[in-house]
Amino acid sequence: EYLRQKEAELRERMTHMTRVSTMGEMASSIAHEVNQPLTAIATYAQACGRLIDQGMLESSEAREVLGKIGQEAIRAGDIIRRLRNLVHRRPPELMQCDLVQLLEEVAPLAMVDARLNDVELTIRAPGSVPPILADGIQVQQVLLNLIRNGIDAMAKTPPGERLLEVKIATSGGGRVVVSVTDRGAGVPDVGEEELFAPFFTTKPSGLGLGLSISRSIITAHGGTLSFGRNADRGTTFFFTLPEAAAAEPCEGDKETNE
């Protein structure tokens, strides 16, 4: 019992550490995303000041400008809230989640990261999928990790050919399937167990924990994480999660929540 508790605590710390590491790797994307609403706020405020100096500001125009400033402030606050949720360390919390919504919440960060790396990111998802029983933050961590891996894999791909597709679908067996397909150089010629082993990495400055922790998260949710080499070029990583009605979290997850 004691060893199981310590193992759960270590897994939680490692999961948190890799999440923070991912945010660090995305620092330029995060700065860009936060800077956009702040720049808009400064622009609106300066324009409002110039109109006041010229005696040309009507009350209706002032309300419109203030409304735009308020909207951008809310937008900036939403970005900070999402980041805080992602880096905040807390015990796993299982609840019914909408996988499409989880993806939509991290999509802005992923899109900015893709644009900064000349990658065309396409997200394909049905209007709704059956809910899953999951820790939403951890599932988002897996999504961001796989997306970032796909972006990094295409560093040497010609810019016009850097295509990354994230797709959510349902299977006939009561499971939700997520795939991330890139057109990169492909994974090393190693076995699956070695690729997902802790500290295995092809990145010069990588920790080598992203895929290992991602598989641990998905396994703890009663799902599977694997990959396939594309016929033409690149790799597809995909994971499955059971629908909430069929979800049976592992014992380690249950104990961590008690």
Secondary structure, DSSP 8 states (H G I E B T S, - for coil): -HHHHHHHHHHHHHHHHHHHHHHHHTHHHHHHHHHHHHHHHHHHHHHHHHHHHTT---HHHHHHHHHHHHHHHHHHHHHHHHHHHHH-------EEE-HHHHHHHHHHHHHHHHHHTT-EEEEE--S----EEE-HHHHHHHHHHHHHHHHHHTTTS-GGG-EEEEEEEE-TTSEEEEEEE--SS---S--HHHHTSTT--SSTT--S-HHHHHHHHHHHTT-EEEEEE-SSSSEEEEEEEEBGGG----HHHHHHH-
